[in-house]
Amino acid sequence: LRYNCNLQTYIKLKEIWMKIRNILFATTLAMATTYATAEEITIATVNNADMITMQKLAPMWEKATGNSINWVVLEENVLRQRLTTDIGTKGGSFDIMFIGAYETPIWGAKGWLTSLNDFAKDSAYDLEDIFPLVRNGLSANNNLYAVPLYSETSFTFYRTDLFKKAGIKVPTEQITYTEFAQMAAKLHNPAKGVYGTCQRGKAGWGENMAFVGTVANAFGARWFDENWNPQLDSAEWNAAVNYYVDLMNASGPPGASSNGHNENRALFKDGKCATWVDATSAAGDVRNPATSSVADKTGFFKAPKQATNKGTGWFWSWALAIPKTSKKTATAKDFLKWATSKEYFKLVGKEKGWVAVPSGTRKSIEEDPRRLKAAPFAKTVVEAILSVNPADPTLLPVPYTGVQFVAIPEFQGIGNYVGQQVAAALAGRMSVDKALANSQKFAVREMTKA
């Protein structure tokens, strides 16, 4: 440079080179700093469709931040047991946990979860866009402890083609469980590989008892009276569980006591079930032609009632929370904001189709024209979710909140035990009377200890 140009040109070129060198140095330093502070976070999640989609899209967040994720994917019952043990013993195995509307308020009130109130200050995240019912269900003592991926109630999935062939009129009003059983019997055709109904049978408070609990509500039953006395041996519980066992024995698939949500979802998508009362969040998957053989043959109507219509559709949110034991809170919060943001839901729409977008969480997403075009049922799902009243779930007065669960710490153990007894009755290993007598005895013992 010095010998091939005049002095003025040389000075100018040198200045440009110095600027380029400084920019390169700053960029290299920034990259080094980013990767020097990059962290691996461990996320415990359930093996549901929306969470599997998140795992497939998460590398985008990893690439953008330099951080990495260690996924621990578990079946629902196993996940609940693992997380309950870890957080109760302060094991510190996870930085993020997928939990729901039952655990969040209880664990948050115990001081086991990190408050996410600061999310409200982030205008880009727009916490107010999340439906108030959902936010409130993930809060305790005015503190938000989890942010939702999706929310749901329950309604009836039905095969439009099979109803038409059988000459069954599609309900426009809420029918009774008695009428539902008659429909299922008429549709039951195991010789052709179609079962009248598929319902949860796998034991667990969040598995078979999610459905059975709403059936019990419909029949006028309650878990506890106003003085917290267990009511599991009542006439209402007996009628509800006998109905359930008779329904599944008459019109259900073989081995029903082993089938949970995922198993029944697979059966329905494969064309094996004429009806299915389960989570509204499964609607997108069932109506998605890329994942379902009955996408164009599925309709929806309300979950049935019986003695009452109270508590006949459950309320649930799957959400992300950060245990207090995590030492990577800042990175975990960054992932939570990404994974439950408006942009994430739009990303799912772009990559997987708007019918596959997680439902029942954000108002702006549910009102997006792309969502409404791809999922014309979305408005019905949101209306069903927002109609649920967890504070008034039963025909008779109760001291608790919760539709398919009771929002007290003791319920997890009680609900799991009752689920085991009901599954045993469904499998024919004991009578319904015996199952409920065992359940009542266990519940009394647990509440006495509490």
N, C-alpha and C positions, 0 to 999 in steps of 0.2 A: 504493500500500500504506500509506504513512505517514498519509494523510488518511481512509482508508476502514476502518480497524480500530484497535483499541486498541493500546497500546504492547507489551503482552505478546504479543499475536498477531503483531504486526509482527516482533518479535525472533525468534519461533519460525519464521516463514516465511522470514526471512532466513537462519537457520541451515540450513534445508532447502535453500534455493537454493544456498548455499555448498557443501553436500555434493554436490548434483547437478552443480555446475560443476566441482568437483574430480574427480568420477568421469568426466565428459565429457572433461576435460583429460587425465586419465591414459589413458583409452581411445584418444583421438586420438594421444597421444604413443606409445603402444604400437603402434598401427597404422602410424604414420609410421616408427617404428624398424624394424618388421617389413619393410616394403616398401623401406626404405632399405638394409637388409642382404640383401634377396632377391637370389638369384643364378640365372643360367641355367647349367645343366649340360648337357654334350654326352654322349650315350650312343650307342655303336656297338653295333648288334644285328643278329641274323640274321633273315631273313624267314620264320621258322617260326610255326606257329599260336599257340603259347603266348605268344610274344613280341608277336605282333600284338594279342592280347587285352590284354597289359600296356599297350601303347600306348593302347588305347581306355579303359582304366581309370585311367591315370596322371593325367589332369586332376583327379581327386579329391585326389591328393597335392599337385598344384600349387595348387589352391584352398585347401587346408588350411594350406599353408606359405608361400604367396606366391612360391615359387620357380617356375621354368619349365624345360622340357626341350627341347633341340634333338636330335631323333632322327636318327641316320644308319643307315638300314636297308639291308643289303647281302645279296646271295646268299652262301651259306656259304663257298665257295672264295674269293670276293673279300674277304669279311670277314676271313678268316684271314690272307690276304696283306697286307691293309691294316693290321691290328693288329700283325702281326709286324714290319712295317717301321716303324710309328710307335713302338712300344715299344723296339725295338732301337736306334733312332736318337734316342730321347728327344724325339720330336717334340711331345709334349704336346697332341695334337689332341683327346683325349677325357678325360672325367672318370670315366666308367664304361665298362667293356668287357664284352661277353658272350663269355666264353671257356669252356674245358672242362677235363676231367680230364687232358688231355695238357699243355696250356700252363701251367695254374696252378702245379703243383709246380716246374716248370722255371723259369718266370719269377719265382716267389716266391723260390726259392733264389738267383737272380741279383740279388735286391734290387730288382726292377723293379715289385713290387706292394706295396701298403700292407697291413700286418698288420691282421686283423680280430679279434684275440684279445680285444679289449675287448667284443665282442658277448656273450661268455660271462658278463659281469658284469651284463647286462641281463636281469633275471628275466622281464620281459614278453616279450622276444624268444624266450627259452627255446631256446638253441642245442642243448641236449641232446635236444630233440625231433627234431632232424634225424638221420637214420640214421647210425650211426658209420662204416659203409663209405663213405658219401657224404662225410662230413666229412673222413675220412682221405684220400680221393682228391683233396681240394681243399686239402691242407696240405703243408708242407715244413718240416723241422727244428722240429717242434712249433709251427709258426705256421700259423694259418688265413688263407688269402689270397683266398678267394672263398666266396660263399654261393649255394646252388643254387636255381634255379627248378624244375627237374625233373631226374630221373635215369632211366636206362633200361638195359635189356639188349635182346636181340633175340629174337623168336620168330616163329612162322609164323602169318600171317593166312590164313584160307581161307573160301571161300564155301560155307556150309552147304547151300544149295539146289543148287548145282552138284555137290557131292560126292554128295548123295542121288540126283540124277538120273543120275549116272554110275555109281552103285552102288559108290562107294568108301567103305570103312570108315574112319571118323575115327580116327586114331592115339590111343591112350591111353598109349603108351610112346614114347620117342624113336626115330624111324625113321632109316634111313640116307639119304644123299644119292642113292644108287642108287634106292631106293624112291621118293624124292621126285620124281626125274626121270620115273619111270614114271607117277606120279600126274599130273604136269604134262602129259605127252604125251596122256594119256587125256582131260584136261580142255580141251586146246587146241582152240579152235573159232573161228579168225579170221574165217571166213565169217559168223559171227553176232556178230562184234566182241568175242569173249572170248579172251584169251590165257592159256595154261596157267600161266604165271608171269611176274611182273614183278620184276626185281632191278636194283639200282643198276649203272649203266654209265658215268655221268659221271665223268671222271677226277678224282682227288683222294684224298689219304690218308684224309680223313674222308668221302668219298663212295663210289666203287666199292670202294676198298680196305677200307672198314669191313666190307662183306659178303664180298669175296674173301678178306680176311685170316682171317675165321672159317671159311670153306670150307677154306682152306689148313691151319688148325689141325686141322680135322676129318680131313683127309687125312694128318695126321702131319707136316706141314711146320713150319718155324720160320724166323724172319727171320735169326737168327744162331746159330752154335753156341756152346759154352761159352767159347770164346776170342775171341768177337766177330768171327768170320769169316762174311761173308754167305753164305747158303745158297739164294739165289734160283734157282740153276740145278740144284737137286736134283730127284730123281725125284718126290718128294712135291709140290713146287711145280708141276712139269710136269703131274702127274695132276690136281691141283686146278684149275689154270687151264684145262686142256683140258676138264675137266668143265664148268666155268662157261661157256666159249664154246659148247660143244656144247649145253648146256641152253638157253641164250638163243637160239641159232640155230634150235633145234628147236621151242621152246615159248614164246618171248618175243615181245614186240611189235616192230614195225619201228622202227629208229632207237634201239635200246636204249642205245647208247653215249652218247646225249645225255641220258638220264634219270637224275636223282639222286633223293634221298629225296622231295622235294616233288612232282616230276613223277609218280613212281610212286604216291605217296599219292593224288594227284588221279585217276590212272587207276583205282586200286582203288575209291575212293569213287564213281566214275562207273560201276562195274560192269564194267570192262574186264579185270580180272585175276581169275583163279580162285585164285591163291596169291601170297603176297608174304612174304618173310622180311625183317623190318626192325624198327624201334624199337618197343618196348612203349609208349613215350610217345605213339604215334599211335593207340593203341587207343581212347582217349576220343573223338577226332575221328571215327574210322571208325564208332564205335558211336553217334554222336550223330545222331539223325534230322534235326536242323536243318542239318547240314552234309554228310550222307552219304546216298546213295541205297541203300546196302546195310547200313544200320545194324542191321536185324533179320535179316540173312542172313550175318553174319560170326562166325566162331569162331576159336579160337586153339589151337595146340599147339606143342610145343617145336621150336626150330630143329634141323634134322637133324644127325646125327653121321656118321662114316664109319669110319676106322681107330681113332678115339678120340672120346670125348665131351668131352674137355678143350677149352676155348676155343671152343666152338661158339656161345655167346651172348656178345656183347660187353658192355662196361661203359662207360657215359658219363654225364656230368652237364653240362648247360648251366648256367652260373653267372655271377654278377655279381662283378666285381673292380674295384678302383680303382688305376690306375697311379700310381706314385710322383710322376710329373710333374704330376698334378692339383694345382691351387692352391685347390680347393674341396672338400677332403676331408670336412669336417664335413657339408656339404650332401649330398655323395655318399653318405656313410654313412647319413644319415637316409633317403635314398631306398632304399638297400639293405635297411635294416631294414623299411621299409614293404613293399617288393616281394617279400620272402621270408618275411614274418611269417605266423603262423596266421591273422590277420585278413584278410590279402590272399587267401589260399586260400579262406577263407569268403566273401569278397567275390566271387570268381570263381564260386563255387557259387551265390550269390544272383543274380548278374547274367547268367551264361552257362549255369547248370545244373551240378549236381555231377558229371555225367559229363565235363564239360570242365575240371575242376580239374587243374592240373599234377600229375603222378604221381611216386611213388617218392622223395619228399623228406622229408616230416614224418610221424612215427608217428601223432600224434594225428589228423591229417587222414585218413590211410588207414584209421583205425579208426572214423571218424565214421559213425554209422548212415546219414546222408544220402548219404555217398559210397558206402557199400556197397550201398545200395538202388538208386542211379542207375547204379553201375558194379559189377555183381556179379563182374566179372573183376579188380577191383582187388587182391584178396588174391593171386590167381595172379601178377599182375604184380610185386607186392612180393616174393613168395617167389622168383620168377625172378631178380630183381635181386640179392637178398641171397645167392643161391646161387653167384654169380660169384666166382671167385678170381683176381684179376689177378696174383697172385704165383706161380700155377701154371697157366699158360695153354696149355701144349703137351705133346704126348706125350713128346718127348725133352727133357732138361734144357736150360735157357736161362739166361743171366746177367741177363735183363731182367724187368721187370714190365710189365703191359699185355696186354690180350687182342687187340684189333684195332689197337693201336699199340704202339710200343716207346718207353718213357719216357726217351728221350735227345734232346738238341737236334738231332742229325743226322737224326732220323727224318723230320721234316717234309719236308725236301728229297728224301730217299730215297723216302718213301712217295708223294709227288706224282709223282716220275719213274716209279716202278713203275706207278702208276695210269694214267699217260699211255700206257705201253707196253701194258698190259692192255686199255685202251680201244681202242687201235689194232688189237690182235688181235681184239677183239670186232667191230670194224667191218670186219674183213677186209683191213686195210691191211698186215698182216704176220702171220707165223706165230707161234704160241705159243712155239715154240723160240727164234725171233729176239727176241721180246719179253722173254723171261726171260734170254737171253744179254746183251741190252742192259742189263737191270736189274741183273744180277750185276756187270757191268763198272762201272756207275755206282756201285753200293753199295760195291764194293771201293775205288774211287777216293775216295769221300767218307769212308769210315772210315780210310783211310790218311792223308788230310789231317787228320782229327781227332786 
